Amino acid sequence: MANMEPLHVTDSTFKKEVLGSELLVVVDFWASWCGPCKMIAPALDALAGEFAGRCKIAKLNIEENPGVPTQYGVMSIPTLMFFRGGSVVEQIVGAVPKEELKRKIEELL
């Protein structure tokens, strides 16, 4: 299993890295003060490695990058949005188990 880090995206790189991606992209909208965000971070790190080359896992810090979360109506974190071809195809709000995230990614691939 490749040791891949999730990609850190910003308001300025979001369009290129997420909307312009050929791959399915899972974007984790998070903040440093968010407990549940910290709880799902290890699962996302592991999934980034497991799905390397097939799916991108990206993290967007909502405090440093308020534009994209506002644009997509992110109200609570963690919010995970699944993008394919520049569109949101699925969304999960709240911390969920790694198995559930993995199943959702496999479903969408």
DASUL-V957030 format. One record per pair of residues at least 12 apart in sequence whose ideal C-beta (glycine too) atoms are under 10 Angstrom apart, sorted by the first residue. I is the first residue (numbers start at 0). J is the second residue. Records with the same first field share a line. If there is no record, write none. Layout:
BEGIN
I=J + J
END
This chain:
BEGIN
0=45 + 48 + 49 + 50 + 51
1=47 + 48 + 49 + 50 + 51 + 52
2=44 + 45 + 47 + 48 + 51
3=44 + 45 + 46 + 47 + 48 + 49 + 50 + 51 + 52 + 55 + 56
4=43 + 44 + 47 + 48 + 56 + 58
5=25 + 26 + 27 + 40 + 43 + 44 + 46 + 47 + 48 + 55 + 56 + 57 + 58
6=20 + 24 + 26 + 47 + 55 + 56 + 57 + 58 + 59
7=57 + 58 + 59 + 60 + 63 + 64
8=24 + 26 + 27 + 55 + 57 + 58 + 59 + 60 + 64 + 67
9=59 + 60 + 63 + 64 + 66 + 67
10=59 + 63 + 64 + 65 + 66 + 67 + 68 + 69 + 70
11=64 + 66 + 67
12=57 + 59 + 64 + 67
13=26 + 57 + 59 + 64 + 66 + 67 + 70 + 71 + 82
14=67 + 85
16=55 + 57 + 59
17=55 + 57 + 59 + 67 + 80 + 82 + 85
18=67 + 82 + 84 + 85 + 86
19=84 + 85
20=54 + 55 + 57 + 82 + 83 + 84 + 85
21=55 + 83 + 84
22=50 + 51 + 52 + 53 + 54 + 55 + 82 + 83 + 108
23=50 + 53 + 54 + 55 + 56 + 81 + 82 + 83 + 84 + 88 + 89 + 104 + 107 + 108
24=54 + 55 + 56 + 57 + 80 + 81 + 82 + 83 + 85
25=43 + 46 + 47 + 50 + 54 + 55 + 56 + 57 + 58 + 79 + 80 + 81 + 82 + 89 + 91 + 100 + 103 + 104 + 107
26=55 + 56 + 57 + 58 + 59 + 67 + 68 + 71 + 73 + 78 + 79 + 80 + 81 + 82 + 87 + 90
27=39 + 40 + 42 + 43 + 56 + 57 + 58 + 59 + 60 + 76 + 77 + 78 + 79 + 80 + 91 + 100
28=57 + 58 + 59 + 60 + 61 + 64 + 67 + 68 + 71 + 73 + 74 + 75 + 76 + 77 + 78 + 79 + 80 + 90 + 92
29=43 + 58 + 59 + 60 + 61 + 62 + 68 + 76 + 77 + 78 + 79
30=59 + 60 + 61 + 62 + 63 + 68 + 76 + 77
31=60 + 61 + 62 + 63
32=62 + 76
33=61 + 62 + 75 + 76 + 77 + 94
34=77 + 94
35=75 + 76 + 77 + 92 + 93 + 94 + 95
36=58 + 60 + 61 + 76 + 77 + 78 + 94
37=77 + 94
38=77 + 93 + 94 + 95 + 96
39=77 + 79 + 91 + 93 + 94 + 95 + 96 + 97 + 100
40=58 + 77 + 94
41=97
42=56 + 94 + 95 + 96 + 97 + 98 + 99 + 100 + 101
43=56 + 57 + 58 + 77 + 79 + 97 + 100
44=56 + 58
45=97 + 100 + 101
46=97 + 100 + 101 + 104
49=97 + 101 + 104
50=101 + 104 + 105 + 108
53=104 + 105 + 108
54=81 + 83 + 104 + 105 + 107 + 108
55=82
56=79 + 100 + 104
57=80 + 82
58=77
59=71 + 73 + 76 + 78 + 80
60=76
61=73 + 76 + 77 + 78
62=76
67=80
68=80
71=87 + 90
72=87 + 90
73=90 + 92
74=92
75=92 + 93
76=92 + 93 + 94
77=91 + 92 + 93 + 94 + 95
78=90 + 91 + 92 + 93
79=91 + 92 + 93 + 94 + 95 + 100 + 103 + 104
80=92
81=100 + 103 + 104 + 106 + 107
82=107
83=107 + 108
88=107
89=103 + 104 + 106 + 107
90=103
91=103
END
